[in-house]
Amino acid sequence: MQALWQFLDLLTTIAFNTTNKVGHMSTSAADTQILDIAKLEEGLATDSATYRAAAPFPHIVLENLLNPSVITPAITEYPSTNSSEWAAYAHVNERKWGSTDSSAWGPTLQSIAATLNSPEFVSYLEKLTGITGLFPDDTFNGGGLHQSLRGGFLNVHADFTVHPYHQDWERRVNVLVYFNENWDESWGGQLELWKTDMTRCERSVVPEANRCVIFTTDPDAFHGHPTPMTCPEGTARRSMALYYFVKNENANIRSTEYRARPGDGVKSLFIWLDKYLVRAFDWSKRHLGVSDALARKFMPSNRKKS
């Protein structure tokens, strides 16, 4: 009889531990929910109207897009600034670092990217923007994780219009999510949205943590953060960039269109010359299948981090 009670006690212990384990997993999943799609959907009527009426081109700035509990883990998972995981985007028109290999990211960053590329979120983007047939680029070509250090910048530009390896993928929407806690505005790094005629900046967005900018990538949707940043050494401007496409066999193919600002003076010539170097780089990717890593070796100013 004692053996029977011991056996029953063992079964109870197993059942209790199993229940606790399942309960813990469920609670953990709820705690780490990446974002609340239902809440986003509730605000669609207002947000879609705001988006489509926005100047200088359709866009919206969303605060606290992600569950706040995932922000600190995501920041912690960012590779260190001297990690070999970062590839250089370093030439006349930009100085930043990028990582497109999501398999090398931490689990929180992977979950965020997967959620923002999910059918549910893409459906939300279609309703927000009015653009149907959207789909994500799971390879994150040109996107993924970005970071800029002291002195980093990205000159004002309109994005490439067609995916370099899929000639019928027309780029239509960008989603940018920032991971910078306590960002000091005096450091610079604000995302600038410029008028289509490049006469002035219409809106400036501080890259504060959990702030998201969504915008339509029209051929004249000019944006960037062109002034070299003055953040302390070792401080990085961190973001995740996701691009969404539609199928269009007749899309107009154009590489990134960099533009000088009023007052850029002689710098304008170098911006123009570098733009055409980037076009040669883009052509080699589209027609020769040249990889980003190989092509960057021939770009001026690319160099290892010290």
Residue, then its C-alpha position, 0 to 999 in steps of 0.5 A: m500500500q505504501a508503494l501505491w501511495q508513493f506511486l500516486d504521489l509521484l504522478t501528482t508531482i509530475a502532473f503538477n510540474t507539467t501544469n506549471k510548465v505549460g502555464h509558465m510557457s503560456t504566461s511567457a508567450a503572453d509577456t513577450q507578445i511582440l505587438d497588439i495587432a487588434k489594437l492597431e486595427e482599432g485605430l485604422a480609421t484614424d491612422s489611415a486617414t492621417y497616413r494618406a493625408a500626410a506631407p510631404f508624402p504618405h507616412i505615419v509615426l507610431e509611438n510604442l508599436l512594440n510591446p515595451s517588454v521586448i525593447t530592452p532585450a532587443i537592444t541588448e541583443y544588438p551585436s556590439t559596435n565592433s562585431s564582425e556581423w556588421a557590413a559597412y555602408a561607407h561612401v560619400n552618401e552614407r556612413k552606417w553599418g547593416s546586418t541582413d543575416s537574421s539567423a545571426w540575430g538574437p531571439t527577440l530581434q528575430s521575433i520582432a522581424a518575423t512579426l513585422n513580416s507576418p501575414e497579419f501585420v502585412s494585412y494591416l499595412e495594406k489597410l493603412t496605406g491603401i496599397t494591396g498585394l504587399f509582401p515582405d522581403d525575408t532576405f532583408n536586402g538593404g534592410g534588416l538591422h542598421q546602426s550608425l556611430r558618431g559621425g554617421f549619416l545618410n544623405v537625403h535620398a529616395d529608395f531603390t524602386v525594384h528589388p535587385y534580385h527580383q525584377d518584378w518586385e516593386r518596392r512600395v512601403n518602408v517600416l522603420v523601428y528605432f531602438n535608442e533609449n534616452w536619445d539626446e536630440s542634440w546628437g542629431g540622427q533625426l529622420e528628415l522627410w523632405k519635400t519632393d522638390m527638395t526645397r526644405c525638410e517638412r518633418s523631422v523624427v527623433p529616433e527614440a526607442n519603440r518609435c516606428v515610421i511607416f511611409t510609402t516609397d514613391p520615387d520622390a519620397f526623399h528622406g535621410h539623416p544627412t548631418p553627421m551625428t555628434c553622439p558620444e563614442g560607442t553610442a549607436r543610432r539603432s534601427m530595424a528596416l523592413y521593406y514591402f513589395v508588390k508584383n509589377e512586371n512593368a515597374n520602373i527600375r531605378s537605384t537609390e536617388y541621392r539628392a543634395r540639400p539647398g546650401d550643400g555647395v560643392k558637396s553637391l558635386f560629390i553627392w551626384l558623382d557617388k550616386y552614379l557609382v551606386r548606380a553602377f553597383d546596383w547594375s552589377k547586382r541586377h545583371l551580374g549577380v554580384s553580392d553586396a559583400l563583393a561590390r562593397k570592396f570596390m566602393p570608396s571609403n569602405r573600411k574596417k572599423s577600428 
